[in-house]
Amino acid sequence: MTRRQMLSTVGNGFGALALAGLSQANPLAPRPTHFPAKAKRVVYLYLNGGPSQVDTFDPKPALTRFDSKAVPDSLDLKHAKGTLLGSPFEFRKHGHSGLEVSELFPELAKVIDDCCVIRSMHCDNPGHEIALMQTNTGRLITGHPSMGSWVTYGLGTENQNLPGFVVLCPGLPVMGNQLWSAAYLPGVYQGVHVRNREEEDPAKLIHYVRNASRSSADQRRQLDLLAKLNRMEMTRDGDDTELEAGIQNMELAFRMQTEAVDAFDIRKETAATRARYGEGFFANGCLIARRLLERGVRMVQVYFGNRNPWDSHSDIFDHRKLSYLSDQPMAALIRDLKASGLLEETIVMIGGEFGRTPARDGDAKLEFYGRGHNHLGFTMVMAGGGFKKGIAYGATDDLGWKAVENPVHIHDLHATVLHQLGLDHTKLTFLHSGRNFRLTDVGGRVVKDVLV
């Protein structure tokens, strides 16, 4: 085995920790922003599968009135067939803002005054795979960097002993690790996937972090030797990104041994704190996310579960069980960030890849009590990071089908998040295959009306 093959093989043991760009400067070191930033970090609570906007944060009294009636000819529902389905869940006004929230989210309703509810989101395709790619990477096809990768590429991270971008999911959502890929960006900016299952012992949760057979001093000597050999070859043969990635890969993994186990150890939280977040992998994920944000990780993404748990085609009452598992931990995270003062400089994003139709899925038979996919109008809930508090922005039509007032495309949302982080989305680019690529492709606008 050649040294190049050996480095590649060893580096693969750390998978998502790959780091390209061996130099005296640390590629994860914090970088200056394009302009003063309002936020420093992002947590994306991803309700994959497509939660229904008309059953959660976008009340539609007209839909209730027309329940079980045929879809009006004036409403072009395209792929949505069947009869209209009024929401079976009650909406009430909450807080000083009076924002209406469904009974499904009683805890989020208590912190709704800290939230900006964007009711006019839309993207370009109603398929899970494609919509997941677009909401995560800005593109309809694979092979492009994720938002978290662009954020860490643009800003670096504040803690050099932890990855800059961490993804928590008990398994894999549809499209898998392409959703947090760095693609053609240097590999260090790829999201590090941790399977946040019911296991709470970090020695088992992230068992690959510590080297049980070598002391820290031995590992340091080995890495120094490998780096020296690598620099010699680079001087002789020129840059080699795969070789660079293997070396920096191990450097980050070495540094993680000092802090990662503590960061992921939610057993150190008080019983009262654990009770506030609730039980389950999503609750644990939200708690781990808070601990990572507190330690300077730039972006954390928490997926609700594997595949498409919110994909309620057959029975919208599935949303009751799903909201029961997600409402409490999301509200607890917002409360904790606010109490510690971190919310003002942390962008909290809550939402899925699209919404759901106002009509029953399947056909006109009334026994169909689920909803189909809807990419033309859905809701995202934002909090912190300089977003306005206690407002609803934009609107869908009377039945909740399409964004008709102040529509916000996913490119617009990405541009706005980058703006709050101090980054101009048109200038955050990377030269690849002869072209400067960016998260927002050739679109995107900053939605200034939702910002303080």
N, C-alpha and C positions, 0 to 999 in steps of 0.2 A: 504494500500500500504506500502510495506517495504521500508526502506531507499535505499536499492539496486535498487528496482524498480523505486523509485522516481528519483534517480540519472540518471538511464538509460533513463527515459522518458524526463527529463529536457535536458540531453545531446543531445538527438536526435533533439532538437530544433535548435542546431547549426551545425547539419549535418556534413559537410565536415571539420569542425574545430576540429574533434576528435583528442585527443592527448593521447598517452599511455606512461606510465612511470612516475609516481609521485615520485619525489625525491627532495632533496634540490637543485640539479643541474637542470637547465633548459634544456630539451632535444633539444630545438631549438637554444641553445647558439652556437656561432661559434666554429668550431673544427679545430685542426691543420690538415694540408694536409700531404699526404705521402711524398711529395717533393715540392719544390717551384712551385707555380702556376703561369701561365700566364694570367689566367682569374678568375674572381670572381663570375660571374653571367651568366645566359643564357636567351635569349628570342627566342622562337620557333614560327615562323609565319607559321602556318600549313594550306596549301592550299588543304584541304581535297577533295577527289574525284579523284585525279590523274591528274595534269596538264601535257600537252604533251611536252616532252623534245624537239621533233623535230620542235615544233612551238614556242619555247621560248628561250632556251639557248644552243641548240645543233643543229646547222645548218647542213643540209644534201643535198648538191647540187645534188648528185646522185639520191636521192629520187625525187627531182623535175624533173630530166631528165626522170625518169621512171614513171612519173605520169600517172595513168589510165592503166598501163600495168599490166599483170598478175604477181603474185609473182614468182620470179625465183625458180626453183626446188632446187637450191643450198642453198636457204635460208629457214631453217626449222622454219617456223612461228608457228608451232603447232596449237594453238587454234585460231590464227588470220587467217581469211579467206578473200576472196575478192581480189580486185585489189589495187595496191599501190596508195597512196595519197600524192602527193607533198604538202609541206606547202604553203598555200596561203598568208603567211605573209613574208614580206621582212626582211632579216637580214642585219645589217650593223656593221662595226667595230666602236668601241667607245673608248674614252680615250687614254691615253698614252700606255696602254696595248694592244690596238687593239682587245680586246675581242669582239666577235660577239654576238649581242643581237637582238632579234626580235623586230619589230615595236610595238609589244604588250606592251613592257615595256620601254617607252621612259625615264621615270624618273629614274628607276633603272639603265638604260644604262649610265646615267650621274654620277653614283657613282660606276660603275663597276670596276674602278681601286682600290676600297677598298674591292673588293670581291674575293673569291676563288670559282670558279665554278667547282664542281665535276661532271663530265659527265659520270661516270662509276659506278653509284650506282646500286645495285641490292638487292632484297630480295627473299623470298622463296615461295610466293604464290600470284596469281593475283586477289584474292578475296578481296573486300574492308574490310570486317570484319577482316579477318586474317592479311592482310597487315597493317591495322591500329593498330592491337594489336602488331605486330612485330616492327613497327617503333616507337611505344610509349613505349613498355615494353620489347622488345627484344625477345618476345615469340610468338608462333603461337596460343596459347590457353590462355584463361582467367585465372585469379587467381594469377597473378604475379605483382609486383610493377612497376609503371611507371618510366620513366627516371627521371622526376622531383622529384619523391619520393626518388629514390636512391641518387640524388644529394643533397637534403636537409638532408637525413639520413647521408650522408658522411660529409657534410660541416656545417650543421646548417644554420642559417641565420643571417644577420647583423642587422635586425630590429626586436626587440622582441614585438613590438606593431602591427605587421602585419604578416599574414601567410608567411611561407617560400616559398610556391609554389602556384601560382594563375593561374587559367585557365579562359580565357575569351571566351565565345561562347554564341550567342543569344539564343540558345536552346541546343540541344544535337546532336553531330555528331553520325554516326553509331557506335554502341557499347557503347555509352553513357559514364557514369562516370567510367567505367572500364578502360578507357584510361588514367585516372589520379589517379587511385586507389593506395593506399599504400599496399593493399593485406596483406601479413603476416608481413610487417614492422609495427612498432608502428603507430597508426592512425594519429599522429600529422603530419606525412610526406605526407599525402594525399593532393592532389591538392584541393584548395578551388574554386569551380565553381561559377563564377559571370556571370549572363546573361546580357551581354553588348548590350542591345537593344538601340533603338533610344532615350530612356529616359536618360537625362543628369543630373538630380538632384540626387546627391548621396543619399539623404534621401529617395528616391524612388528606386534607383538602388540597394542599399544595405540596405533596410529599416529594416532588422532584426538586425542590429548591435547595435543600441542604445536602452537602456531600458528607456522608457518614464515614467514608474511608480515607479522607485526606484532611489534615488540619488546615486552618486558614493560611498559615505561613507557607505550607507546601503548595497550596493552590496558587498563592500569590507568586511564588517562584516559577511555577509552571506557566502561568499566564504571561509573566514578564519575558520568559524565554520565547514563548510562541510569538509575542508581539515583536521581539527583536528579530526573529527569523523572518517574520512577515515583512517588516520594514526593509530588510535586506533584499527580499525578493521584489518588493515594490520598487525599490531603487533600481534594480537591475532590469525588471520586465515591465514596469509601468503599473497603473492602477488595475485592480482586479476586484470587482464589487463582491463576488462570491467569497473570495478569501477574506476580504475586509469584514463581511457580515459574520463569518465564522468566529473571528477574533473578538469583535465587539459584542457579539452574541454572548460569549462566555464572560466578558467583562461585566456586563449588566447582571448576568446570573450570579456572578461572584458577589457583587454588591448587594443583591437582593437577600442574601443569606442573613444579613445583619438586621433587616427590618421587616421583611415580608411576613414572617410567621406572626409577629406581634400585630401587624396591621390587619391580618385576617382572623385574629382570635377574638370572636365576638363573645366568648365565654368571660372575657374581662369586663363586659358591660354589667351594670347592676340589674337585679331582678326586675326593678321597676321599668328600666329602659327596655328590657327584653319584652316585657308585657305590653308596652306601648306600641312596639312594632308588630307584635303578634307572632304567629308561628308559620312555618313553611319556608320553602326555598326562596320565594320572592321576598318575604319579610327579612330573611337572613341576608339576601342580596342587597336590600335597601340599607340595612345596618352596616354591612361591609362597605358599601358605597360611601356612606358618611365617614367611616374611619379612613378610607383611602383619600377622600377629599380633604379631610383634616390634615393629612400627612403630605399634601402637596401634589397628588396625582392630578394631572391636567384634565382628563376626561374619563368618566366611568359610565358604562352603559349596562343597564340591567334589563334583560329580557324576561318577560313574564313566564315563559316556559318554552318547551320544545315545539317545533312546527307552528301550528296556528290555533292556539287555545281559544282566542276570541272569535273564531269563525263560526258564528251561530246561525247556520243555514236552517236548521230544522226546528230550533226552539230558542226564541229570544230570552226565555227565562233562564237559559244557561248563563246569561250575564249576571244573574243574582249571585251564583256561586263564584264566578270569576271576580266580581267586584268585592265580595266578602274577603277574598284572599289578597286583594291589591289595595283597597281603600285605606285601611289602617296603616300599613307600612309607608305608603306614599305621603300621607298626612304627617306621620311621625317624623319622616325625613325633613319635610319642610319646616316643621316646628323646631327640630333640633338645629337645623342650619340657621334659622332665625334667632334662636336663643343664643347661639355662639357668635352671632354677628357675621357668619359666613354667607348668609343668603344674599346679602346685598352685592356680593361679588361672585356668586355662583348662579349660573343659569340652570334652572330645573325645567326639563322638557317632559311632558306626559302625552303619549298618544301612540297610535299604530300606523300601519302603512296606508290605510284609507278608512272610509266609514262604511255605512250599510244603507241599503235602499229603503224607501218609505213603504214599499209594497211587499207583500208576502213572497217569499221565495218559492219556486216550484211551479205552481200554476194557480188558477183562480179558486181552488178548493180551500175552504176556510180552515181545514185541519192543519194547513201549513202555517206555522206560527214563527217562522224564522225570517231572516232577511238576507238578501244577496249582497254582493260587493258593490261599493259605490266610491269611485275615485273623484267624482265631480264636486262633492261637497262634504267635508268632514271637519272635525274639531281637534285642535291641539291646545293643551293647557300649559302655559308658561308661568314661571315664577322666578323672582330674584333677578340679579344681573342687570338691573337698570330697565327691566320691563315695567310698564305701568301696572298699578295694583287695582284690583277690584273693577276691572272693565271687561266688557265683551266687545270684540272687534269683528266687523264684517257680519254677513248673514247669508244663510241659504234661503231658497224660496219658501213659500208657505208650507210646503210639505217636506222640506228638508232634503231635497234631491240635489240641487245644484247651487254652488256659490254664486250669488247675484249682486251682493253689495261688498265692495272692497275685497275682491278675491285675492287670496295669497297663495301663490304657487310654492311648491316645495323649494324651488330655487330662491324665492324671495325669503323664505324662512331661514335657509342656510346663509344667505347674504346678511340677514339681520343678526343672526347669532355671531357670525364672524365680526361684524361691525362692533358689537358689544364687547368683543374680546380685543378690540383695537386693531382689527385686520380689515383691509380693503379687499373685498372678494375678487375684484378685478386685477389686483396686484399680487395676490397669493397664487403664484403659478409655478409650474415645473415643466421644464423642457423635456419632451419625450417624443421620439420619432419625428423630430423636426418641427414640432408644434408646442406652444405653451398651453398646457392644460390647467384647468382650475376646477374647484368643487362645483361652481355654478354654471359650468360649460360656457355658453355665450349669452346666458340670461341672468335673471336675478336682479332684484332691487331691494334696497333697505327700506323696510316698512317703518318709517319714522313715527307714525301715529301711535304705535304700540310702545314707544320708548319714552322714558322720562326726559 
